[in-house]
Amino acid sequence: MPSPSFADRSLGAFWGLALGDAYGRTLEFVTGSAVRTRPVSVAPGDFMWTDDTHMSLYLALAILDQPPGRLEREAFGNAVGRRYVEWMRDPLTPSTAPGGTCLRGAAAFARHGDWGRSGDRGSDGSGAVMRVCPLPIALQGEDLSRGAYVSSVVTHAHPNAIEAAMAAAHMLREALETGVFDAGVVGRAVEGLRGPWSRGGFVADALEAAVGWARQRTGDWLDEPAIPDGGGGWRSASALGLGVAAALRWGEDFATAVEKAARIQGDSDSVACLTGMFLGGAGGVAVLPPAWVGALPQADHIRQMTARLVSWSKLLPPAPAS
């Protein structure tokens, strides 16, 4: 069987994000033993995604607003700000459980139009990392680093949020290019976080803990306290770390990995969407459960948006290494 193409892996990543998001939606805020057993309906009408997918689609539009060529930071920052304001005002948004920090960042940009100071410097919530999927489909190298930085800062300007967005974007780009998501991919992201991507946060610690935990292969569920900051994915470092841990541990089966990622005492949809994104990005559409895809709202729209991102990326010259 031929290896999936970059375009197929890109669609696998974007659909994988949305599938994990939809699976985790009804488990978020469920506590105690119920989070391990509560049924999740994967049926049309019930299987709806949240702001994780919704904001990713608006971030994709901000990328497509840019002309071919090197990504210009100010122009992209303004485009992201404008698109997030549109997201905030979208009639669908209130039903997608939008995050408070994301809403405040968009509202701040709407007031003063300065993307560099619209984000909350004290917030490292998962909102910055949950939506990175469109960036590595369209960008690479230094452009990808710049795009991840900007997309975070518009709403989340905390060092951990920026680091998580950059690391997730580069890990997904490598998975899209190679068809592999493993400890080596994560290790190279840790090197980046210890080097040029460092903003003084602890996302590298979270990723190292994720790799170490996954190698032990103990326990039937994610060990939330084992991943810094131990907060169950509500903050960016633990969201990314837990998503990576689930992908590494149960990555041979998409549905199992997403379920394990979602059934936590924390940010179920964001952790599960990251797991789904990485596994779909590495394996392509073929690894996704067909029944889940069939129940996914706006699946065709996500397909079309992904195709536009892939086509847009082909107009760019090769980017230098970050």
NUPASE-405900 format. One record per residue (C-alpha): x, z, y; residue in one letter. Coordinates in steps of 0.25 Angstrom, whole numbers, plus 5000, padded with zeros to 4 digits. Example, Ala and Ser with C-alpha at 12.3 -4.5 7.8 and 13.67 -1.06 7.14 Angstrom:
! residues 2
504950314982A;505550294996S;
This chain:
! residues 322
500050005000M;500649965013P;501050075023S;500050095035P;500350025048S;500650095061F;499250055065A;498650115052D;499350245054R;498950255068S;497450245064L;497750345053G;498350435064A;497150425074F;496050425063W;496850545056G;496850625069L;495350605071A;495050635056L;495850765057G;495150795070D;493750775064A;494050855052Y;494550975059G;493450975070R;492451065063T;493551155058L;494051195071E;493751335075F;493351365061V;494051495056T;494251575044G;494051525030S;492951425035A;493951335041V;494551305026R;493151275020T;492151225031R;491751085027P;492150965036V;491150855037S;491850715036V;490650635039A;490250545051P;489550625062G;490350755058D;491750705057F;492050705072M;493450725079W;493750805091T;494550795104D;495850775096D;495350635093T;494650615106H;495850645114M;496750555105S;495850435108L;495950465123Y;497450475122L;497450345115A;496750285127L;497750345137A;498850275129I;498150145129L;498050155144D;499550135145Q;500149995147P;501149955136P;502550005139G;503250145139R;502250255141L;502250305155E;502050455156R;501250465169E;500350345166A;500050395152F;499850535157G;498850485167N;498150405156A;498050525147V;497450605158G;496450505161R;496050485146R;495950635144Y;495050645156V;494150535149E;494250615136W;493750745143M;492550665149R;492150595137D;490750635132P;491350655118L;492350755122T;491550885122P;491150865108S;492550845103T;493050995106A;493950955117P;495151055120G;495151135132G;496551105136T;496250955134C;495050965143L;495751035154R;496950945154G;496050825156A;495250895167A;496550925174A;496950785174F;495550735179A;495750835191R;497150795195H;497650675187G;499050735183D;499250725168W;500550805169G;499850935174R;498450915168S;498850985154G;498851135151D;500351185150R;499851305143G;499051235132S;499751185119D;498351165112G;498251055102S;497650955111G;498950885115A;499350855100V;497950825094M;497850695102R;499250625101V;498850525090C;498750405099P;500150425105L;500950395093P;500150275089I;500450205103A;501750275107L;503150305101Q;504450365106G;504550415120E;503250355124D;502650445113L;503250575117S;502850545132R;501450515128G;501350635119A;501850725131Y;500850665141V;499650665132S;499950815130S;500250855144V;498950805149V;498250915143T;499251005136H;500551025143A;501051145134H;502451115127P;501851125113N;500751035116A;501750925121I;502650945110E;501550935099A;500950805105A;502350745105M;502750795091A;501350745085A;501450615092A;502850585087H;502550635073M;501350535072L;502150425078R;503150435066E;501950445056A;501350325062L;502650245061E;503150295047T;501950335039G;502550475037V;502150615042F;503050715036D;503950835039A;505050735044G;504050675055V;503750825059V;505250855059G;505550745068R;504450795078A;505150935077V;506450865081E;505750805093G;505150935097L;506451005096R;507050895105G;506350795115P;504950835113W;505150985115S;504351055126R;504651195123G;503551205113G;503551245098F;502851125092V;504151095084A;504051235077D;502551205073A;503051075067L;504151135059E;503251245054A;502251135050A;503351065042V;503751195036G;502351245032W;502051105026A;503251105017R;502851245011Q;501551185006R;500951315004T;499451355007G;498251275007D;498051275022W;498851265035L;499651385039D;499251395053E;500051515057P;501351445052A;501251335062I;501651375077P;500951425084D;500051465073G;498851435081G;498151345071G;498251215079G;497651255092W;499051235099R;499751105098S;500951155090A;500151215079S;499151105079A;500251005077L;500951095067G;499751115058L;499350965059G;500750935054V;500751045043A;499450985037A;499950845037A;501250885031L;500650975020R;499350895016W;499750755021G;499550685008E;498050695010D;497450675024F;496150745022A;496850865016T;497850875027A;496750865038V;495850965031E;497051065030K;497351045045A;495951065049A;495651185041R;496451285050I;496051395059Q;496351315072G;496251185078D;495751105066S;495450975072D;496850965079S;497651005068V;496950915058A;496950795068C;498450805068L;498550805053T;497650685052G;498450615063M;499850635056F;499350595042L;498450475047G;499650425055G;500650435043A;499650375032G;498750285040G;497250265038V;497350265023A;497650415022V;496350455030L;495050485022P;494150365024P;492850455024A;493450535036W;493850405044V;492450355041G;491850475047A;492750475059L;492050455073P;492650345081Q;493550295070A;493550155075D;493850195089H;495050275084I;495450155076R;495350065088Q;496050155097M;497250175087T;497350015086A;497450015101R;498550115102L;499350035091V;499149905098S;499549975111W;500850025105S;501249895101K;501349845115L;502449955118L;503949935117P;504650025107P;504750165112A;506150235112P;506250355103A;505750485109S;
